[in-house]
Every structure is written in structure tokens, then in C-alpha cells.
Amino acid sequence: MTYPADQAYLKWMAIAAFCIAFAPLVWPVLRARP
């Protein structure tokens, strides 16, 4: 894991995991808004 592409890949995978983990918590709040 010494290539910049691998670092970017890990970064985007972390962002995707973060979004997937918090989507169920944020989605009801967004839908509740008028």
C-alpha cells in the first residue's frame, strides 16, 4: 500500500463505509423535513 492510488482507494472506501453506516440515521431526518 505504497501507491497514491491505493491511498485514494482507501480514502473513498472509508467515505463510502461512513455514508453507508450513517445513511439509515440521516435518511428519516431528511424525509421528515417538509
mmCIF entry with sequence, helices, sheets and N, C-alpha, C, O atoms, coordinates in Angstrom:
data_MODEL
# 
_entry.id   MODEL 
# 
_entity.id                         1 
_entity.type                       polymer 
_entity.pdbx_number_of_molecules   1 
# 
_entity_poly.entity_id                      1 
_entity_poly.type                           'polypeptide(L)' 
_entity_poly.nstd_linkage                   no 
_entity_poly.nstd_monomer                   no 
_entity_poly.pdbx_seq_one_letter_code       MTYPADQAYLKWMAIAAFCIAFAPLVWPVLRARP 
_entity_poly.pdbx_seq_one_letter_code_can   MTYPADQAYLKWMAIAAFCIAFAPLVWPVLRARP 
_entity_poly.pdbx_strand_id                 A 
# 
loop_
_entity_poly_seq.entity_id 
_entity_poly_seq.num 
_entity_poly_seq.mon_id 
_entity_poly_seq.hetero 
1 1  MET n 
1 2  THR n 
1 3  TYR n 
1 4  PRO n 
1 5  ALA n 
1 6  ASP n 
1 7  GLN n 
1 8  ALA n 
1 9  TYR n 
1 10 LEU n 
1 11 LYS n 
1 12 TRP n 
1 13 MET n 
1 14 ALA n 
1 15 ILE n 
1 16 ALA n 
1 17 ALA n 
1 18 PHE n 
1 19 CYS n 
1 20 ILE n 
1 21 ALA n 
1 22 PHE n 
1 23 ALA n 
1 24 PRO n 
1 25 LEU n 
1 26 VAL n 
1 27 TRP n 
1 28 PRO n 
1 29 VAL n 
1 30 LEU n 
1 31 ARG n 
1 32 ALA n 
1 33 ARG n 
1 34 PRO n 
# 
_struct_asym.id          A 
_struct_asym.entity_id   1 
# 
_struct_conf.conf_type_id            HELX_P 
_struct_conf.id                      HELX_P1 
_struct_conf.pdbx_PDB_helix_id       AA1 
_struct_conf.beg_label_comp_id       PRO 
_struct_conf.beg_label_asym_id       A 
_struct_conf.beg_label_seq_id        4 
_struct_conf.pdbx_beg_PDB_ins_code   ? 
_struct_conf.end_label_comp_id       ALA 
_struct_conf.end_label_asym_id       A 
_struct_conf.end_label_seq_id        32 
_struct_conf.pdbx_end_PDB_ins_code   ? 
_struct_conf.beg_auth_comp_id        PRO 
_struct_conf.beg_auth_asym_id        A 
_struct_conf.beg_auth_seq_id         4 
_struct_conf.end_auth_comp_id        ALA 
_struct_conf.end_auth_asym_id        A 
_struct_conf.end_auth_seq_id         32 
_struct_conf.pdbx_PDB_helix_class    1 
_struct_conf.details                 ? 
_struct_conf.pdbx_PDB_helix_length   29 
# 
_struct_conf_type.id          HELX_P 
_struct_conf_type.criteria    ? 
_struct_conf_type.reference   ? 
# 
loop_
_atom_site.group_PDB 
_atom_site.id 
_atom_site.type_symbol 
_atom_site.label_atom_id 
_atom_site.label_alt_id 
_atom_site.label_comp_id 
_atom_site.label_asym_id 
_atom_site.label_entity_id 
_atom_site.label_seq_id 
_atom_site.pdbx_PDB_ins_code 
_atom_site.Cartn_x 
_atom_site.Cartn_y 
_atom_site.Cartn_z 
_atom_site.occupancy 
_atom_site.B_iso_or_equiv 
_atom_site.pdbx_formal_charge 
_atom_site.auth_seq_id 
_atom_site.auth_comp_id 
_atom_site.auth_asym_id 
_atom_site.auth_atom_id 
_atom_site.pdbx_PDB_model_num 
ATOM 1   N N  . MET A 1 1  ? 0.847   -1.201 0.000  1.00 0.00 ? 1  MET A N  1 
ATOM 2   C CA . MET A 1 1  ? 0.000   0.000  0.000  1.00 0.00 ? 1  MET A CA 1 
ATOM 3   C C  . MET A 1 1  ? 0.881   1.249  0.000  1.00 0.00 ? 1  MET A C  1 
ATOM 4   O O  . MET A 1 1  ? 0.777   2.097  0.887  1.00 0.00 ? 1  MET A O  1 
ATOM 5   N N  . THR A 1 2  ? 1.734   1.347  -0.990 1.00 0.00 ? 2  THR A N  1 
ATOM 6   C CA . THR A 1 2  ? 2.649   2.487  -1.040 1.00 0.00 ? 2  THR A CA 1 
ATOM 7   C C  . THR A 1 2  ? 2.315   3.408  -2.210 1.00 0.00 ? 2  THR A C  1 
ATOM 8   O O  . THR A 1 2  ? 2.927   4.464  -2.371 1.00 0.00 ? 2  THR A O  1 
ATOM 9   N N  . TYR A 1 3  ? 1.337   3.000  -3.030 1.00 0.00 ? 3  TYR A N  1 
ATOM 10  C CA . TYR A 1 3  ? 0.989   3.814  -4.192 1.00 0.00 ? 3  TYR A CA 1 
ATOM 11  C C  . TYR A 1 3  ? -0.097  4.831  -3.830 1.00 0.00 ? 3  TYR A C  1 
ATOM 12  O O  . TYR A 1 3  ? -0.995  4.520  -3.048 1.00 0.00 ? 3  TYR A O  1 
ATOM 13  N N  . PRO A 1 4  ? -0.022  6.039  -4.390 1.00 0.00 ? 4  PRO A N  1 
ATOM 14  C CA . PRO A 1 4  ? -1.040  7.068  -4.118 1.00 0.00 ? 4  PRO A CA 1 
ATOM 15  C C  . PRO A 1 4  ? -2.446  6.585  -4.472 1.00 0.00 ? 4  PRO A C  1 
ATOM 16  O O  . PRO A 1 4  ? -3.418  6.938  -3.804 1.00 0.00 ? 4  PRO A O  1 
ATOM 17  N N  . ALA A 1 5  ? -2.545  5.773  -5.531 1.00 0.00 ? 5  ALA A N  1 
ATOM 18  C CA . ALA A 1 5  ? -3.857  5.270  -5.938 1.00 0.00 ? 5  ALA A CA 1 
ATOM 19  C C  . ALA A 1 5  ? -4.475  4.428  -4.822 1.00 0.00 ? 5  ALA A C  1 
ATOM 20  O O  . ALA A 1 5  ? -5.686  4.471  -4.606 1.00 0.00 ? 5  ALA A O  1 
ATOM 21  N N  . ASP A 1 6  ? -3.641  3.664  -4.114 1.00 0.00 ? 6  ASP A N  1 
ATOM 22  C CA . ASP A 1 6  ? -4.154  2.844  -3.018 1.00 0.00 ? 6  ASP A CA 1 
ATOM 23  C C  . ASP A 1 6  ? -4.648  3.729  -1.879 1.00 0.00 ? 6  ASP A C  1 
ATOM 24  O O  . ASP A 1 6  ? -5.654  3.422  -1.240 1.00 0.00 ? 6  ASP A O  1 
ATOM 25  N N  . GLN A 1 7  ? -3.939  4.825  -1.628 1.00 0.00 ? 7  GLN A N  1 
ATOM 26  C CA . GLN A 1 7  ? -4.365  5.741  -0.568 1.00 0.00 ? 7  GLN A CA 1 
ATOM 27  C C  . GLN A 1 7  ? -5.711  6.358  -0.928 1.00 0.00 ? 7  GLN A C  1 
ATOM 28  O O  . GLN A 1 7  ? -6.597  6.466  -0.080 1.00 0.00 ? 7  GLN A O  1 
ATOM 29  N N  . ALA A 1 8  ? -5.863  6.762  -2.184 1.00 0.00 ? 8  ALA A N  1 
ATOM 30  C CA . ALA A 1 8  ? -7.132  7.351  -2.617 1.00 0.00 ? 8  ALA A CA 1 
ATOM 31  C C  . ALA A 1 8  ? -8.249  6.311  -2.527 1.00 0.00 ? 8  ALA A C  1 
ATOM 32  O O  . ALA A 1 8  ? -9.372  6.622  -2.131 1.00 0.00 ? 8  ALA A O  1 
ATOM 33  N N  . TYR A 1 9  ? -7.918  5.059  -2.905 1.00 0.00 ? 9  TYR A N  1 
ATOM 34  C CA . TYR A 1 9  ? -8.908  3.984  -2.845 1.00 0.00 ? 9  TYR A CA 1 
ATOM 35  C C  . TYR A 1 9  ? -9.378  3.765  -1.412 1.00 0.00 ? 9  TYR A C  1 
ATOM 36  O O  . TYR A 1 9  ? -10.575 3.636  -1.156 1.00 0.00 ? 9  TYR A O  1 
ATOM 37  N N  . LEU A 1 10 ? -8.430  3.723  -0.481 1.00 0.00 ? 10 LEU A N  1 
ATOM 38  C CA . LEU A 1 10 ? -8.794  3.526  0.925  1.00 0.00 ? 10 LEU A CA 1 
ATOM 39  C C  . LEU A 1 10 ? -9.610  4.707  1.434  1.00 0.00 ? 10 LEU A C  1 
ATOM 40  O O  . LEU A 1 10 ? -10.539 4.534  2.224  1.00 0.00 ? 10 LEU A O  1 
ATOM 41  N N  . LYS A 1 11 ? -9.257  5.915  0.978  1.00 0.00 ? 11 LYS A N  1 
ATOM 42  C CA . LYS A 1 11 ? -9.993  7.105  1.414  1.00 0.00 ? 11 LYS A CA 1 
ATOM 43  C C  . LYS A 1 11 ? -11.446 7.026  0.965  1.00 0.00 ? 11 LYS A C  1 
ATOM 44  O O  . LYS A 1 11 ? -12.362 7.272  1.751  1.00 0.00 ? 11 LYS A O  1 
ATOM 45  N N  . TRP A 1 12 ? -11.654 6.678  -0.313 1.00 0.00 ? 12 TRP A N  1 
ATOM 46  C CA . TRP A 1 12 ? -13.023 6.605  -0.819 1.00 0.00 ? 12 TRP A CA 1 
ATOM 47  C C  . TRP A 1 12 ? -13.788 5.436  -0.207 1.00 0.00 ? 12 TRP A C  1 
ATOM 48  O O  . TRP A 1 12 ? -15.000 5.527  -0.009 1.00 0.00 ? 12 TRP A O  1 
ATOM 49  N N  . MET A 1 13 ? -13.100 4.351  0.093  1.00 0.00 ? 13 MET A N  1 
ATOM 50  C CA . MET A 1 13 ? -13.767 3.225  0.739  1.00 0.00 ? 13 MET A CA 1 
ATOM 51  C C  . MET A 1 13 ? -14.205 3.611  2.143  1.00 0.00 ? 13 MET A C  1 
ATOM 52  O O  . MET A 1 13 ? -15.271 3.194  2.598  1.00 0.00 ? 13 MET A O  1 
ATOM 53  N N  . ALA A 1 14 ? -13.387 4.409  2.836  1.00 0.00 ? 14 ALA A N  1 
ATOM 54  C CA . ALA A 1 14 ? -13.747 4.875  4.173  1.00 0.00 ? 14 ALA A CA 1 
ATOM 55  C C  . ALA A 1 14 ? -14.941 5.814  4.099  1.00 0.00 ? 14 ALA A C  1 
ATOM 56  O O  . ALA A 1 14 ? -15.837 5.752  4.940  1.00 0.00 ? 14 ALA A O  1 
ATOM 57  N N  . ILE A 1 15 ? -14.955 6.691  3.086  1.00 0.00 ? 15 ILE A N  1 
ATOM 58  C CA . ILE A 1 15 ? -16.083 7.615  2.919  1.00 0.00 ? 15 ILE A CA 1 
ATOM 59  C C  . ILE A 1 15 ? -17.360 6.833  2.613  1.00 0.00 ? 15 ILE A C  1 
ATOM 60  O O  . ILE A 1 15 ? -18.427 7.140  3.143  1.00 0.00 ? 15 ILE A O  1 
ATOM 61  N N  . ALA A 1 16 ? -17.240 5.817  1.752  1.00 0.00 ? 16 ALA A N  1 
ATOM 62  C CA . ALA A 1 16 ? -18.407 5.009  1.403  1.00 0.00 ? 16 ALA A CA 1 
ATOM 63  C C  . ALA A 1 16 ? -18.936 4.269  2.631  1.00 0.00 ? 16 ALA A C  1 
ATOM 64  O O  . ALA A 1 16 ? -20.146 4.207  2.849  1.00 0.00 ? 16 ALA A O  1 
ATOM 65  N N  . ALA A 1 17 ? -18.031 3.709  3.428  1.00 0.00 ? 17 ALA A N  1 
ATOM 66  C CA . ALA A 1 17 ? -18.442 2.989  4.633  1.00 0.00 ? 17 ALA A CA 1 
ATOM 67  C C  . ALA A 1 17 ? -19.125 3.943  5.610  1.00 0.00 ? 17 ALA A C  1 
ATOM 68  O O  . ALA A 1 17 ? -20.107 3.585  6.260  1.00 0.00 ? 17 ALA A O  1 
ATOM 69  N N  . PHE A 1 18 ? -18.588 5.170  5.705  1.00 0.00 ? 18 PHE A N  1 
ATOM 70  C CA . PHE A 1 18 ? -19.175 6.167  6.604  1.00 0.00 ? 18 PHE A CA 1 
ATOM 71  C C  . PHE A 1 18 ? -20.588 6.511  6.158  1.00 0.00 ? 18 PHE A C  1 
ATOM 72  O O  . PHE A 1 18 ? -21.504 6.589  6.977  1.00 0.00 ? 18 PHE A O  1 
ATOM 73  N N  . CYS A 1 19 ? -20.763 6.717  4.846  1.00 0.00 ? 19 CYS A N  1 
ATOM 74  C CA . CYS A 1 19 ? -22.089 7.059  4.322  1.00 0.00 ? 19 CYS A CA 1 
ATOM 75  C C  . CYS A 1 19 ? -23.072 5.909  4.539  1.00 0.00 ? 19 CYS A C  1 
ATOM 76  O O  . CYS A 1 19 ? -24.216 6.128  4.937  1.00 0.00 ? 19 CYS A O  1 
ATOM 77  N N  . ILE A 1 20 ? -22.618 4.684  4.276  1.00 0.00 ? 20 ILE A N  1 
ATOM 78  C CA . ILE A 1 20 ? -23.495 3.522  4.437  1.00 0.00 ? 20 ILE A CA 1 
ATOM 79  C C  . ILE A 1 20 ? -23.885 3.335  5.901  1.00 0.00 ? 20 ILE A C  1 
ATOM 80  O O  . ILE A 1 20 ? -25.007 2.929  6.203  1.00 0.00 ? 20 ILE A O  1 
ATOM 81  N N  . ALA A 1 21 ? -22.954 3.631  6.806  1.00 0.00 ? 21 ALA A N  1 
ATOM 82  C CA . ALA A 1 21 ? -23.216 3.430  8.224  1.00 0.00 ? 21 ALA A CA 1 
ATOM 83  C C  . ALA A 1 21 ? -24.213 4.459  8.763  1.00 0.00 ? 21 ALA A C  1 
ATOM 84  O O  . ALA A 1 21 ? -25.036 4.141  9.621  1.00 0.00 ? 21 ALA A O  1 
ATOM 85  N N  . PHE A 1 22 ? -24.135 5.698  8.254  1.00 0.00 ? 22 PHE A N  1 
ATOM 86  C CA . PHE A 1 22 ? -24.972 6.760  8.802  1.00 0.00 ? 22 PHE A CA 1 
ATOM 87  C C  . PHE A 1 22 ? -26.214 7.053  7.966  1.00 0.00 ? 22 PHE A C  1 
ATOM 88  O O  . PHE A 1 22 ? -27.084 7.808  8.399  1.00 0.00 ? 22 PHE A O  1 
ATOM 89  N N  . ALA A 1 23 ? -26.308 6.464  6.771  1.00 0.00 ? 23 ALA A N  1 
ATOM 90  C CA . ALA A 1 23 ? -27.474 6.702  5.920  1.00 0.00 ? 23 ALA A CA 1 
ATOM 91  C C  . ALA A 1 23 ? -28.792 6.363  6.631  1.00 0.00 ? 23 ALA A C  1 
ATOM 92  O O  . ALA A 1 23 ? -29.727 7.161  6.564  1.00 0.00 ? 23 ALA A O  1 
ATOM 93  N N  . PRO A 1 24 ? -28.903 5.207  7.313  1.00 0.00 ? 24 PRO A N  1 
ATOM 94  C CA . PRO A 1 24 ? -30.164 4.870  7.991  1.00 0.00 ? 24 PRO A CA 1 
ATOM 95  C C  . PRO A 1 24 ? -30.527 5.867  9.087  1.00 0.00 ? 24 PRO A C  1 
ATOM 96  O O  . PRO A 1 24 ? -31.701 6.008  9.426  1.00 0.00 ? 24 PRO A O  1 
ATOM 97  N N  . LEU A 1 25 ? -29.534 6.561  9.644  1.00 0.00 ? 25 LEU A N  1 
ATOM 98  C CA . LEU A 1 25 ? -29.814 7.524  10.709 1.00 0.00 ? 25 LEU A CA 1 
ATOM 99  C C  . LEU A 1 25 ? -30.219 8.877  10.134 1.00 0.00 ? 25 LEU A C  1 
ATOM 100 O O  . LEU A 1 25 ? -31.044 9.583  10.713 1.00 0.00 ? 25 LEU A O  1 
ATOM 101 N N  . VAL A 1 26 ? -29.637 9.230  8.997  1.00 0.00 ? 26 VAL A N  1 
ATOM 102 C CA . VAL A 1 26 ? -29.886 10.557 8.419  1.00 0.00 ? 26 VAL A CA 1 
ATOM 103 C C  . VAL A 1 26 ? -31.119 10.561 7.520  1.00 0.00 ? 26 VAL A C  1 
ATOM 104 O O  . VAL A 1 26 ? -31.832 11.562 7.450  1.00 0.00 ? 26 VAL A O  1 
ATOM 105 N N  . TRP A 1 27 ? -31.373 9.455  6.837  1.00 0.00 ? 27 TRP A N  1 
ATOM 106 C CA . TRP A 1 27 ? -32.469 9.401  5.872  1.00 0.00 ? 27 TRP A CA 1 
ATOM 107 C C  . TRP A 1 27 ? -33.829 9.758  6.486  1.00 0.00 ? 27 TRP A C  1 
ATOM 108 O O  . TRP A 1 27 ? -34.547 10.559 5.887  1.00 0.00 ? 27 TRP A O  1 
ATOM 109 N N  . PRO A 1 28 ? -34.226 9.214  7.644  1.00 0.00 ? 28 PRO A N  1 
ATOM 110 C CA . PRO A 1 28 ? -35.526 9.585  8.235  1.00 0.00 ? 28 PRO A CA 1 
ATOM 111 C C  . PRO A 1 28 ? -35.603 11.071 8.550  1.00 0.00 ? 28 PRO A C  1 
ATOM 112 O O  . PRO A 1 28 ? -36.671 11.672 8.427  1.00 0.00 ? 28 PRO A O  1 
ATOM 113 N N  . VAL A 1 29 ? -34.492 11.671 8.952  1.00 0.00 ? 29 VAL A N  1 
ATOM 114 C CA . VAL A 1 29 ? -34.486 13.108 9.264  1.00 0.00 ? 29 VAL A CA 1 
ATOM 115 C C  . VAL A 1 29 ? -34.710 13.916 7.996  1.00 0.00 ? 29 VAL A C  1 
ATOM 116 O O  . VAL A 1 29 ? -35.450 14.899 8.001  1.00 0.00 ? 29 VAL A O  1 
ATOM 117 N N  . LEU A 1 30 ? -34.071 13.501 6.912  1.00 0.00 ? 30 LEU A N  1 
ATOM 118 C CA . LEU A 1 30 ? -34.245 14.223 5.649  1.00 0.00 ? 30 LEU A CA 1 
ATOM 119 C C  . LEU A 1 30 ? -35.672 14.069 5.137  1.00 0.00 ? 30 LEU A C  1 
ATOM 120 O O  . LEU A 1 30 ? -36.234 15.018 4.590  1.00 0.00 ? 30 LEU A O  1 
ATOM 121 N N  . ARG A 1 31 ? -36.257 12.907 5.302  1.00 0.00 ? 31 ARG A N  1 
ATOM 122 C CA . ARG A 1 31 ? -37.626 12.676 4.827  1.00 0.00 ? 31 ARG A CA 1 
ATOM 123 C C  . ARG A 1 31 ? -38.636 13.406 5.692  1.00 0.00 ? 31 ARG A C  1 
ATOM 124 O O  . ARG A 1 31 ? -39.716 13.759 5.218  1.00 0.00 ? 31 ARG A O  1 
ATOM 125 N N  . ALA A 1 32 ? -38.300 13.639 6.956  1.00 0.00 ? 32 ALA A N  1 
ATOM 126 C CA . ALA A 1 32 ? -39.239 14.295 7.861  1.00 0.00 ? 32 ALA A CA 1 
ATOM 127 C C  . ALA A 1 32 ? -39.343 15.790 7.559  1.00 0.00 ? 32 ALA A C  1 
ATOM 128 O O  . ALA A 1 32 ? -40.310 16.443 7.953  1.00 0.00 ? 32 ALA A O  1 
ATOM 129 N N  . ARG A 1 33 ? -38.345 16.326 6.858  1.00 0.00 ? 33 ARG A N  1 
ATOM 130 C CA . ARG A 1 33 ? -38.378 17.754 6.540  1.00 0.00 ? 33 ARG A CA 1 
ATOM 131 C C  . ARG A 1 33 ? -39.427 18.029 5.472  1.00 0.00 ? 33 ARG A C  1 
ATOM 132 O O  . ARG A 1 33 ? -39.602 17.217 4.564  1.00 0.00 ? 33 ARG A O  1 
ATOM 133 N N  . PRO A 1 34 ? -40.129 19.159 5.559  1.00 0.00 ? 34 PRO A N  1 
ATOM 134 C CA . PRO A 1 34 ? -41.189 19.494 4.599  1.00 0.00 ? 34 PRO A CA 1 
ATOM 135 C C  . PRO A 1 34 ? -40.625 19.790 3.207  1.00 0.00 ? 34 PRO A C  1 
ATOM 136 O O  . PRO A 1 34 ? -41.383 20.088 2.284  1.00 0.00 ? 34 PRO A O  1 
# 
